[in-house]
Amino acid sequence: MRSASLECREPPFALAPDPRFACLGAQATRLLDAWLTALPQGTAGLRVVIGALGSGKSLLAEVLLTRLPATVRVIRLRQPRVDAMALLETLGAALGADTTGNAALLSERLEHVLAAERAQGRTALLLVDEAQQLPDATLEQIRLLVNARTAGQPLLQALLLATPALQARLARTELRAFAERIDDLQHLQPLDADDTRAYVQHRLAVAGGSPHLFSRLALRALHQASGGQPRLINRVAERALKLTAAAGYTVADENMVRRAARAVLPAARRARWLRAAALLALLLMLLAAGWTWWRLRPAPIAGTAPAASVRANPVADALALRQALTTAQDTRLLAWSTLLARWQVTSQDTSVAAAAQCEARIFPGFFCVSGNGNLEQLQRFNRPLILELRLDGATKYAVLLGVGDDRVTLDVGGRDFVITPLALATLWHGRFYAGFRVPAATPLSLRRGDRGDAVAWLANTLARADGAPPPADAEAFDAALATRVRALQRRFGIRADGVVGPETLFALSALEADGPHLARATP
């Protein structure tokens, strides 16, 4: 009897990314198709893909390189830990530009070279894997390069592949400009059970073996053990084939997969499986309890309204939310329409489509700010906000209406959903947008030395919040007022530079009693 491992011409589960073995899931296929459309047209701008270690980012990049047309000139940064000057020199050398001189001169030469490439029908792409290692200054240089445009299109396109460590950095004020410049941010999701099966069988076939070396139950166990992460699938599958061969069998079963998983995966990973399994069991129990309650609930007495405390199970609400997000046509405009209505903004002030662009000043007296944060930070602002959600590779939007100790209330298309913070964390990765009112004459920035009505509003707002009398000269932005601004910024987790920009204006708006606020207690 021939062993399973000897039925392949080459190792089917090698860890090195090889486009021959690529079997992309549904989400990765959509991403690749979008890139292959946008990159040759020169419209991709700055795109970022976030994925865990071993999620298949590098393989996705390799597949992209094999399919791009010759009109896309790829500059691949293989050593991401480079400073801004080294990045410019790398780009200059790849594009044939003179790399002598300072950064300003080199940037100017690069723009000329890139413009010449465009004029000849070619586009340029900067591709960076492990982009979480890029220093802040290098990320800022990438932003500046992508900002350079001709005929409204970026001269340089950039695709950054990174672990979640980069997204955590994007919440910092120092990288706010870079975060706001990102044209598309995607989170690479693990493979589902069907994609895992197709992935394993494809790799076996490419390696010259039978695609059926794993039983149906073994494939299910392999997906459960790996969580759908390609690198972990490879490690467990490779060990399972070796164990199967050593036992003299021709097909790996679920027991072989479980043995392989215990052997190659760290104890911390196995503990996470147990927690995930326990969470899944709890979810199923809650769903069952919710269904039982729904069937056996007492009928309401005629003429009475149900008590506010009786509401759908938050687990069921989470499932209903996902369904609503899936079926809604344009959740971005729906969310902005809801937010504007809560601020009593009418069509005479602005259109929903215009507001959704989130310009710093949408119209006099109504501003917009966007950024990255966590639920605790957003709760401090105490205003309804729009959350950018990720659902099965698609970008969706919902309005945050309330935050309680263990409940979060979201609005999608006028319908409220009460879910747990844990359920929200599966959809939301920190990106938010907020519209807010300030006095109509308020400029985009206030700093020490400024005078006028806007400074007086600033001073009086801070005084009311502190329970203190307004300063004698309320219209002067002096050192004392700058100190109070920095205290406010620290309170709201904003960079404490004493300068009033959009984020600080939002914090000041949060101190006002007028306007909508987050509901604190959710049912």
N, C-alpha and C positions, 0 to 999 in steps of 0.2 A: 504494500500500500504506500503510495507516494505521499509525503508529508505536504501540508498546505504551503509552507514557506518555499518549497522547491518548485512550485508551479508557476513562479514568476521569474521573468528574465532578469529583472532588476528590482531593487528594494522599492516597494510601492508607497512607503510612508516615510521617505527621507524628509528631514526638516528643512533643507535648503529650498527656497522658493524656485520652482521650475514651472514655467508656463504650460509645459506639456501636460502637467498633472492638474491644471486649474479646472475646478468644477465650481463655479461661482454660485452662491445662493441668489435668491430673487433680489434682495436689496443690492448686493454688489453688482449684479448684472445691470440694474437700473442706473447705478452710479457710473458704471463704465460706459453705458450707452449715452448718458448725458455728457460725459467728458468728451467722447468721440464726436459729439455734435458741436459742443461749444469751443473746444480747443482749436480745431482747424479754422473756425470762424473768427477766432481771436476775442471771444466774448466771455471767457471763463472767469477773468479777474482773479481774485484771491479765494481759493477754496481750501477748506481744512477738513480732514477726515480724522475723527477720534476713534480709536479702537484699543482694546486691551492687548497686552502682550500675547502674541500667538493668534490674533484674530484674523490674520490673513491680509494685513495692509501691504506688506512687502510683495506678496504674490500678486495682489491686485495691481500694484505699480508695474510689475514685470509684464503682466498681461497687457496693460495699457501701452507699454513701450513697443510691444510686438504688433500692435494694431494701429498706431498713429500713422498718418500719412507723412510722406517726406516733407511736406510743406510746414510741419511743426518741428521747430528746432528745439531739442530738449537739452537743457543744461542741468545735469544731476549733481546735487551737492552731496557728496558721499561722506564728508566729515562735518556734521552739523555744528560742532563746537568751534565755530569760527567767529571772529569779530566782524564788524560791519565792513571794515576796509578789506579784509580777506575775502568777504563775499563779493564785493565789487571787483576785486582783482580776478577772482575765479570767473565771474560773468564776462569780464573784459577779455580774458584770455580765450574763453570759449567762443566769443563772438568776433574775435579778431580786432579788438579795440586796443588802443595804446593804454597800458596799465600804469604809466608813470604819473606822478603828481599826487595831489591830495584827493580826498573823497569827493569834493565838489566838482573838480575837473573831471574825474573819472565818471561820476554820475552823468555829467553833461555829455561826455563822449558816448556813454552807453545809450543815452536817449537818441543820439544821432544815428548810431548803428541800428538800434531797434526800429527807428522810423524808416530807415533804408530797407530793412527786412520787410516791413509792412508794405512798403511801396512796391516790392517785388513779389508780393503775394504770399509771403511767409510769415509765420507767427513764432514767438519764442515762449518756451515754458520752463520755469524753474521748478524742479521736482526735488523735494526734500523728504527723505524718510527719517524716522526718529527725530522729528522736528521739535519735540519737547526739550531737546538739548540745545536748541538755538538760544543764545543770550538775548536779553531784552533789546539791546542796541541793534542786533542783527535783525530781529523781527521788525523793529521800527524802520530799518533800512529797506526791508522787503516791502513794507507798506508804502514807503515813499516811491519805490520803483514802480509798484503797481499803480500808484496814483498818476504817474506820467501817462498822458493820453494823446491820441491823435484821432480826429474825427469821432470823438466820444468813446473810443475803444482803448483799453489799456495796451501800452506798448509791450509790457511784459505780463505774462500770466504766471501764476504761482499755485502749486498744489503741494500742500504740507500734510504729511501723514504722521500722526503723533499718538501717544498714549494719553489717558485722561489727565496726566500731570500738566499738559499744556493748557487744557481747559481750566484747571484750577488756577493757573497763573493769569488767565485772561480776566479773572474777576478783580485783579489788582488795578488800581488807578493808573499805574505806570504804563499799562498795556491797553488802556481804554480805547485809545485811537486805533490801535491795531485791531482790537476786537470789533469795533464798529465798522472797520473797513472790510471785514470778511463778507464776501458775497454769498457764500454757501458753506454752512458747517453741518457735517453729517456725523452721526455716531454709527460705527460699523457694528451691527448686531450679530450675536452668535447664530450659527446655522440652526434651523429648526429640525425636527426629527426626519422629515422627508428629505431635506437638503443634506443632512448628515448621511442618510442612506445612499443618496445619489453620489455624494462626495467619495465615500468609501468604495463604492462599486466602480466609479470612474477611474480612480487611482489604480485599482486592481487590474482593470482592463488595459490601461495604458502600460502598466508594468508587464503585461503579457500573461497575466493569470486569469483565473475564472472570476467573474464579478460576484460569485456566490460563495466565496470562502467564509463568509460570516452568515450565520443563520438569522432569521428574522428577529428572534428574541435577542440575539447577540448584538444586532445593530441597534435595537432599542436600548439595551444596557450600555452600549458604547456612547450613545447620545446622552444618556443620563449621567454617565461617569464624567464625560468631557465637558458637559454644559454647552455643547455645540461649538467649542473653540477649536479651530482647525489644528493648531499645534498639539493640543492635548489629544485630539482624535488620533493624530499620527503616532504619538508616543504609546497610547494605550493599544491601538490596533497592531502596531509593530510587535509589542511584547505579547499580545494575545496570539499572534501567528506563531511566534517562537514557542510559546507554551503548548499550542496545539500540535506543532510538529514534534516536539519532544514527547508528547503523549501518544503519538502515532495516529492521530486523527486527521481527517481531510477537511473538516469544516469546524470553524471556531464557534462554540456555543456561548451562551450568556455567562456560564460559570467561568470559562476561560477569560472572558472580558473582565469580570469582576476581580479575578485573581490578578490579571495584568494591571488593573487600576490600583489595586492595593500595593502592587510592587513599584510602580513608576510615579505615582502621584504623591506629593508631599502630604503629610498628616494634616496640615492646615487646610489643604484643598479638600481632603476627605471630610473634615469637620464642616466645611462650607456645604458639601453635599447634604450632610445630615441636617444642617439648619435649613437648607432649601427644601429638603424633603418634609421636614417638620412644618415649614411655612405652607407648603403645598397642601399638606394634610389639614392644617388649620383652615386654609382657604376653602377646601372642600367641605369641612365641617360647618363653616360659617354659611356657605351657600346652602347646604342641606338644612341648617337651622332656619335660614331666611325663608326657604321654600316651605318648610313645615309651618313656620309662623304665618306665612301668607295664606296657606290653605286653611289653617285652624283658627285664624284671628277672629275675634268676636265681631259680629255685624254691628256697624254703628247704629245708634238709636236715631230714629227718623227725626229730622229737623235739627240735629246737632252736628257740629263740625268736629273732625278728628283733632285730638290734642296735638299741640305743636311738637311734643316730645316723641310722638309716634311717627317714625319716618323710616324710609327704606333702609335696609341693611347697607352699611357703607361698602361692603364687598360687592353687593349687587349693584350699588350705584357706580362703583368703579367699572364694572363690566358694561353698564349702560353708557357710561361716559365714553369708553373706547368705541362703542358702537356708534354713538352720536358723532364723534370725531371722524370716524371712518366714512360715514354717509354724508356729512355736511359738505357742501360744495366749496365755499370760500370762508373758512373759519377766521381768516385774517380780517376781512371786512366786517364779518359778524361781530368779532370781538371789538373792533374799533367803534362800530355803531353803538354797541352796548356801553362802552366806556364814555363816549361823547354824550350819550343820553344822560348818564349819571352826573356829568358835569354841566348839564343843561346847555350844551353847545348845539346850535341849530344849523340848518343848511345855509342860512344867511351868513353864518360866521365862516364856515369852511365845508368842504365836501368830505365824506368819509374816506374816499380814495386819497385825497390830499393829506388828510391827517395821518393816514396809515404810512406815509413816507417818513414820519417822525422827524421832521426838520426841528432844529432846536427851538425856533419860534414858529409855530403853526399859524398864528395870527396874533396881533397885539393883545397881550394879556393871557395868552394860552400857549404854554411851552410843552415840549416833549423831551424826555430823557430815556436813554436805553442803556443797558449794561448787563452785568452778570452778578448774581448774588445768591444768598441762600434764604430759606423761608424766614429765619429769625431776623435777618436784615430787612427783608421786605415788610415784616410785621411792624418794625420801628417806624416806617414811613406812614403806616396807618391809612393808606389810600388804595383804592382799587387799582390793579395793574393788569397788564396783558402778559401772560406767560407764553413763551414759545415752547411748544411740546414736540416730541418726536414719537411717532407712532408707525411702526413697521417701515421705517425708512422715509416716511413723509413728514413734512413740517406742518404742524397744526397750531391753533391758537385758542386760548380760553382766557376769560377774565377772572382774576382772583378777587373774590368778594368777601371772604371771611377766613380767619385763622383761629382755631381754638386749640386746647391742649392736645387733643388727639383727633381733630377733624379739620378738614379744609373744604371750603365751599367754592366751587367754580361755576361759571356761567358759560354755556355754549348755545348760541342762538336763542337766548331768552329762557333757557331751561337750566335750573340749578341742579348741581350734583354735589353731594356731600361724600367725601372720600377720606381715607387716612393719609397722613403725610408719607407713609411708606408707598402707598399706591401712586401718589403724586411723583415720588422719586423715580418710578419706573418710566415716567413720561417727560418729566421736566429736568433739564440739566443746567438751570441757572439763568438762562436768558430771559430778560423782561423788558417791557416798554411801558412808559407811564406818561399820560397827559395830565397837566395840572394848570391851575389858574394862579396868576400873580397880577399885580397892578399893571395896567396897560402900558405905562411908560417905562417899565422895567427893561433895562438893556440885558444883553446876553452875559455880561460880565461886570462885576463891581469889585473894586480893589481900593487899597489904601490910597488916599489922596483925592478920591472922587467926592463930589458933593451933589446935592439935589434931592428931589422928592423920593427917588428910588432908594437913596441912602437913608432918608428919614423913615421910610417904610421898613427897611432892614433893621434899623436901630430900635424902632418901636416894637416890631415883632419879637425881637430877641428879648427886649425888656419885659414884655407881657409874659413870655415863656418862662422867664426867670423870676417873675413876680417883683421886678424892680422898676423904679421910675425911669422914664426915658432920659437920655443924656441931655445936658443943657443945650448943646449944639447938635441936634439930632441929624442935621443934614451933612455933617462932616464924617467921612470915613477915616477915623484916626487910629492910632495904635491900640487904644482901648477897645474900639469896636472890632479891630482885626483879631484881638485876643478872644473876644466873645464868639466871633465867627469860627475860629479854630476849635473852640470848645464844642460848638454845635457840630462841626464836621467830625470830631472824634466820637461824639455821641451816636452819630448815624453811620459810622464806619466809612467816612469819606476822607480822602487825602487832606490832612490838616495843613493847608498852605495859606489860609487866611484870605483866599480869593473866592469870591462868590461866582461860581459858574452854574451850569444847568443842574448838576447834582445837588449843589447847596441850595439853589432856588427851590428844588423839589422838597428838600428837607424843611425849608422855611414855610413852604406851602402846607406841609404836614402839621406845622404848629398852629395853623389857623383852624378855627372852629367851623367855618363855612365849608361847604362842599361835601362830597361823599367820603365816608370812612369805611374801613374794614369792619365787618361784624366780628365781635370778639367771641361771643358764645354761639357755637353752631349746634343745632339739634343733634 
